[in-house]
């Protein structure tokens, strides 16, 4: 038994050491590998949280305060018909995503903080609708977390589809780290998976488990504000805010527990420890973590030939440091971090558009395009 115990300790020590070395030896480099020009696309936006590129060149933009903007050929149009938005703290009108077969069915998906349902305050909801001129029609509420709370933090709210058409979305722990993330009978601190019409997939990991929220796909998350499908594997990658240190990238797996708040590479905001553990049996290690935190928001893989030196890299927006990080991945780990788009504003979202260019949504500014210099 002693030998088994020592082996377990050794394995976990090696996992922790590897993660710490991976983080500590990969520093962000402020020397972009290419030169580029930043081109304004949409100006005079406040907090452009989500953006979706429509066929034909238009862009839908979600303003956190509760506006949906349709931008096309230099003109902004406010879209009517939004549901009631609960705007408080980090909550409001958030992410946007088109159905993979949007050109055939016209479905637009969006997340928002909603006050509907049990309790005072709000909680994360996801809805789909269609665009008819400048109005949303055929609105369908697909999922609403609860119970509502007046806490203004950790709504999550990112959306992504996988190769099989399943819909994933995130809900943060809603500021209740001690109860929500580790309890599958409660909403919050989870990644959820639905069919595109809101039905629960029968092979979701907790279907049939007494009291469980059957939409849950993975749990033990803090505040996920990045979801993206890997361009080769089809896996869903996620990033989430840690506390002080410990922002993470995770590769989402069915039914897995990603550890928050039992394990973390961060500490309380006052510098004190809240867990002391960075590994625990049955809990997943992050693919990568940041210390200090960068406050990540939005991410995309570069697959465009417009950026040959960046192809296959992961771009992550930073709210804290007001830049985009380019993460070079080789051999299943991050081998380089590079700072781009520095000091233009808090990066709320970053996406590769259908034209192959990289677009970033910047708080207090708008949406910009990164154009490589020839």
N, C-alpha and C positions, 0 to 999 in steps of 0.2 A: 504493500500500500504506500509506503514512503517513497518508493521509486516512482510509482504512478503520480503521486503528489508532486514530486520534484519535476517530473516530465511536464505536467500541466503548467507548473509555474514557469518552466523554461520556455515552453511554447508561447505563453502569453507575454513573457518578457521580451522574446524575440519580435513578436508582433508589434509591441509598443515601441521597442527600440527602432525597428524599421520605419514606423510611421514618423517618429520624432526625427530620425535622420533625414527622411525624405523631405520633411518640411524644412528642417534647419539648414540643409545644404542647397536648397533651391531658392535663391533670393530673386526678387523682382528686379529686372534690369531696365533702366531708363535709357534705352538705346534702341529704338525701333529698327528692325531689320530691313524695312523698306521706307522710302519717303512717300508721303501721300498728302493730298489736299482734302481739307474738310469742307464739304459743300452743304450749305443750308438747304433743306428740303421743305420743312414746315416750320415756320417761326411763331413766336409769341404763344407758346404753350406753357402751362404752369407745372403740372405733374403728369406727364404723359406716361401712364403706367403700362398700357397695352397697345399694340399695333398689329394690324392684319392687312396684308396686301391683297387687294381685290383684283380679279382678272380685268384687264383693260387699263390698269395703271392707277386706280384710286387706292387710298389708304384709309382704313378705319382706325381711329385713335380714341382710346379710353382715357379721359381726364379723370383723375382720382376724385375730384370734387363732385362728380356726377354728371358728366357730359360725354356724349358719344359724338365725335366729329367725323364727318366724311370729307376727306381732302382729295380734290381732283383738279388738275390743270390750274393750280395756284389758288383755287377757291375753297374756303372752308364752309361746310354746311352742318348745322346742328341737327342731329337725327332725333326725332321725337319718339315717344313710346317706351322709354326706359321704365323698368320697375322702380318702386321707391328704393332709394339708396340710403343706407345708414352710413353717414360720414362722421367718423370719430377716430382720432389718432391715426393709426396706420390703415384704417378701414375706409372703404369707399367703393368706387367703380374701378375695376382692376384689369384683369387680363382679357384678351380677345384671341380667338382661334377660329379659323374656317374649317368646316368639315372637309376631310380629304377628297370627297366628291362634290365639293361646293358648286362647281359649274353645272352639275346635274340636279342637285337638290336644294341649293341656296341656304343651307343651315349655317348660322353664325352662333358660336358659343362664347359666353362671357361669364366671368365671375364677379361677385359684388358682395358687400356686406349688407345683410338684410335684417330688418327688425321683425319680420313675420315669425309667428310661432311662439313657443313657450318662453316666458321670462322677459325682463326688461333689458334693453340694449340691442345688440345685434350679433350675428354670426355669419359665417361664410355660406354663400349659396352659389349654385351654378345653374344657368338657364340657357336655352337656345331659342332663336327667333330667326325670322327672315326679314330682309330689307325690301320695302316697297316704297320706291322713291326716297323720301327723306323720313320715313317712319319705320319702326320695328313692328312687325305683325306676327301672328301665330306664335306668340310667346309660350314656352313650355318650361316650367320649373323642373329641373332634373334631380336636384338634391339640395337640401337645406340642412346644415349642421345645427346643433343646439345642445343645451338650452342657451338662449341669448344671455349675453353678459355685457355690462357697461365697460368692461376693460377694452382699451383701445389699441391693444398690440397683438401681433402674431396671428394674422388672418390667413397667411399663406397665399392662396388664390392663383397659382399658375395652372395652365392647361396644356395638355399635349395628347396627340393620338399616336398609337403604335401602328405597326405594319398590318395588323389584323383588324384595324378599325376600332379598337377599344379606346375609350376616353379616360384619361387620367387627369386628376386635379389634386391640388394640395390644400390642406387646412392646417395652419399653425396651431401651436398648443394653447393659443388664446390667453397667454399669460398665466396659465395654470399648469406649471410643469410637474407638480407633485401628484396630480390626478389624471390628467388627460392622456399624455403620450403613451403610457404603458398599459392603459386600460382599453381593451378592444370593445368594451360595452359603451364607451364614451366617444363622442366626436372630439377632434382636435389632436394635433400632433401626428397626422396620418397622411399617407398617399392613398387615394381612392381610385377604383376602377369601375367603370360602367360601360354598358353598351351605348351606342350613340344616341339612343332614344331614352336613356335613363334607366333601363332595366338592369337588374343585378346579374352579372354573369354567374352561371351555376357553378363554375369552377373557381370562383373567388375563394381565397383561403379560409375564410371564416363563415362561409355559408353553412347553415345548419347548426352552428355552435350557439348554445343557449345564451341569449342576451347580447350577442355580438352584433356590431354594426356590419352587416354583410357586404357593404360597399368597400370596406377597408381592404387594401392590397398589401400595404406595409405600414409599420408603426414605429414609435420611438423617435419621432422627428420633432424639431423645435419650431422653426419657421421657414418652410421651404418656399423660396421665391425664384427658383429656376427649375424648369423642366424642359428637357430636349431629348429627342430620339436620336440615338447614334446612327450615323449615316450608313454604316456597314452592318453592324450586328442587330440593329433594330431595338436594342435595349433602351430603356428609359433612364436617363441620367438626371440626377437631382442635385441642387445645392441648397444649403440652408444656413441661416444665421446661427452662429454660436452666441454665447454671452460675450465675455471679454476674452477673445481668442476662441479658437475651436470652430470657426466657420468650416463647413464640410462640403465635399463632393461625394455623393453616393451613387452606386449603380443599383437601381431598385430591383428587388427580387421578391417573388411571391411569398407572402406570409412572414417575411423576415423582420426582425426587431433591430432597429438601428441605434438603440441604446439610450436616447435622451430620456431623462436626465441622469440615469444611473452611471453612464460613462460619458466623458467629454474631455476634450483637450483645452477647454476653457475654464475660466473661474468667474466668480461673481464680479459685478461691475466695480465693487469696492476693493477688488483684489483678493478677497478671501476665497477659500476653497469650499465648494458645495458637495463634492463627491469624492475627490481623491482617487477616482478610478478612471483609467483610460481603456480598460478592457474588462470583459466579463463573459463567462460562458453563455452561449446562446445569443450573443449580441454581435452585430456586424461591425467591423472596422471600416472607417471611411476610405474611399479610394485616395483622397487627398484632403488635407486640412490646412487652414491658414492660422498662423499666430505671428503677429497680431492679426486681428480680424480685419477684413477689407469691407465688410457689409455687402455681400454679393447680391445682385439683383439682375435677373435676366441672363441668358446665355445661349450661344449658338455654336454649332460646328461649321467650320469653313470648308465648303466643298467646291467652291467656284474656281474656275481657271483664271479669273481676274487677279487672284492673289496666289500665284504658284508657290511662293515661299511660305504661305500660311496654310496651305491646303492640308486638311486633316486635323488642324489645330482647334482647340476649344477657346472661345472668347467669352469672358465673364465680366459683367459690369460691376463697378465698385461705387457704392454710395459714399463710403467714408473718404476714400482718397480721390474721388472724382476722376476716374480713368477706366479704361478697359484693360483687363489682363489677357494676354495671349499665352495660353498654356500649351506647350509642346509636349506631346505624349509619345513615349517610345518604350517598348518592352513592357507595357502595362503600367507605366508610372509616369508622373510628370517629371520631365528632365530640364525644362526651361520655363521661366516666367518672364514675360516682356510687357512693359507698360506702353500703351498707346492711347491716343486721344486724351492726353493729360490736361487737367485743369480747365476743361470747358464746362463742367457742371457735374452734378450727381447723376451717374448713369443709372437710369431706371430700367432700361431694356436694351437688348442688342439682338439683332436678327439679320439673317441673310435674306435679301429680297429675291423675288423671282427673276430679277434681272442679273443676279449674281453679285450685286454690290452689298456691302455691309452697312446697315443702318443702325444708328444709336438714338435712343430717346433720352434727352437730357432735361433735368428739372430746371425750370426757370428759363428755358431757351426754346427747345423744340426738338425736331428730328433732323439729324444730319446724316450725310452719306460720306463714307471714306473712299476716296478715289486715288488709286496709286499713281504716282508721277512716272511718266515714261522716261 
